[in-house]
């Protein structure tokens, strides 16, 4: 048999082989993909560390409430730990990925919003729980107003100065709040509702001002995010 005849015999056999179907690549499950996205966002923003810092502030406040304080110190003490919790919340605004994340992150605004609201709720709940069985000046309403307002200031600082400087908002306002409380005993007293820590817990104007600052900070951070450092 010649080589040509051998090729003619093999050709029909090759044509008889069934073609292998092209298997489509497995599609990722939507739920699993979203869970993974949330997990990556939480990890990149160091949310567990922020929760640990909030819990530490709550524990520190609880321990401090055991000791006797005068009226002046009792009003200042919660404000210090509330500012610490607000600073911990705003620390999650810093991103390690920067502009690539902004371009590719379609769900990024929703993740920002959900994370800030969740951490604020945790902070208010943890700090307010320290008042159970102890005398917490101002109570839950004061904690809610102060934490929300200072968190809003931190988010605005993140959008204007960058996530690395977001702590400047709560820290700077802490100094203002402490001084405003100081003026309650050393006149002239500061009574503007924009310095809400010096106002009574049920003061409607102070609650509105703190709420407006929180709403503005959340809105700006949700839409825009923290300002990326130059060159990132």
N, C-alpha and C positions, 0 to 999 in steps of 0.2 A: 504494500500500500504506500502510495506516495504521500508526501506532506500535504499536498493540496487536497487529496481525498480525505485525509484525517481531519483537516479543518472543516470540510463539508459535513463530516459525521458529527463533530462536536458542536457545530453551530445550532442545529435544532435543539440539542440538549440545553444549550445556554438560553435559548429563547423560551424553553419550557419552564425555567425557574420562575417561581412566583416573585413578584416584586415586593420588597419589604416596605410596609407602610411607614411613612414618616410620623413618628409619635410626637405630638405637640408637647412643648415644655410644660411642666406642671405650673399652674397658676398659683400664686401665693393666696392663702385664705385671707379675706378682708379683715376678719376679727383678729387673727394672729398677727397680721401686718400692723394693725393699729396698736395692739398691745405692745409690740416690739418698738414702735415709734415712741409711744409714751415712756417706755422703760429707758430708751436711749436719751430722750429729752430730760427725764428726771435725773439720770446719771450724769449727763453733761452739765447740768445746772447745779449739781451738788445739793439736791433737795434733801436727801437723808441727813446731811450735815446741818442744813438749816433747821430741820425738825429737831435734831439733837440740841442745837443751840437754843431753840425756843423752850424745850423741856428743861434745859439747864437754867434758863431765866425764871421759869415757873418754880422750880425747886429752890432756887436762891431766894425768890420772893417769899416763899412759904417759910423758909428757915428764918429770914429776917423778921417776919411778922411775929415770931415767937418772942422777940425781945421787946421791952417797953420803949415807946417812942413818944415824944411830945407831939403836939398837933402839927407843928411846922414840919418835923421830920416824917410824920405819918403821911402827909400829903406828898412830900417829895419822893419818898421811897418807892411807891409803885411806878411813878413816872420814869425812874431810872431803868427799871426792868422792862417797862413797856417800850422804851426807846431801844433797848437791847434786842427785844423781839422783833421790832420793826426793822432794825438794821439787818437782822438775820434773814428776814423775808426779802429785803431788797438785794441781798448778796446773790440771789439766784438769777439776777438780771444779766450778769456777765456771761458772755458766750465765748467758748474756746474756738468756735468755727468761724464766726464773723460773717462776712459777706456771702460765702458759698452757701451757708445755711439759709440766709435770707432769700437767695435766688431759688433754691431747691425746696424750701420748706413751705409747702402749700398749707399745711395744718398748723404752722407756727403761731399765728395769732390766737387760735383757739387754745393751744397748749399754754401760751403765756397767761391768758385770762384764767383758765382753769387752775393753773398752779398758784397764781397770786391769790385767788379767792380761797382756795383750799388752805394755803398756809396762813392766811389772815384768820380764817375760822379756827384753825388749830391754835394759833397764838391767843386769840381772845378766849377760847374755851379753857386753855391751860392756865392762863393767868387769872381768869375769873374763878376757876376751881380752887385756887389758893385761898380765896376768901371764905370757903366753907369751914365753919368752925373757928374762924379767926376774924379779926376786925381789919377789913380791907377798905381804906379810905376811898370814898366815891362809889364803891361797888362795881357791879358788872357794867352799868351804863358808862361809867368813867373809863373803864378799861376798853370798852368797845370804841368809844370816841377817840381816845388818845392813840390806840394802836392803829386804827383806821386812818386817822389824820396823818400820823407820822409815816405810815407806810406809803401813803399817797405822795408825801414830800420826797421820800426816797425814790419812788418810781419816776417822779419828775426830774430828779437829779440824775438818774440813770439815763433818761432820754436826752438830757442836756449836756452832761459831763462824761457819761460812760458808766458802765456797770461797776467798774472798779472804784468809783467815787460815789456810788449810790448811798453809802453809809453817812455821807456828809449831811444829807437832809435830816434824818432822825437825830443825829448827834448835835447838829447846830440848833435844831429846834428844842432839844432837851435843855440847852443852856438858856434859851429864851423862856421856856416854861418854868424852869427853876427860879429865874429872876422874877418872873411874874408872880410866882407864889411868894417870893421874898417880899414883894411890895405889898402883899396883903397885911403884913405886920409893920411895914415901914413905908408910910405914904410918901408920895401919891401912888395909889394902887393902879395897876394896869387892868382895865375892865373890858377891853375890846374883845369881841367874840372870836377874833382870829387867833388869839392866844388862849385857846380853849382849855388848857390844863388849869388855868387860874379861875375858871368859871365853875359854878355848881354843876353836879351831874345832870340835873334836869333842865339846864339852860338850853332853850330851843335854838337860840342864835348860834351858840357855840357848836351844837350838834350839826346844824346846817353847814357851818363853815368847814368843820372837819369832814363832813360827808362830801361837800363839793371838792375839797382837795383830794380826797380818796378817789372819787369818781373821775376827776381830771387825770390823776396819775395812772389809774388803771386803763383809761381810754387811750392815753398817749402811748403807754407801754405796750398795750395790746396791738395797736396799729403799727407802731414804729419800732418798738423794741429799744434796747439800750444803744447808745451811740458807740459805734466801734472806734477803737483807737486808730489814730492815723497810721497807715501802712499795713493794717491787718488785712 
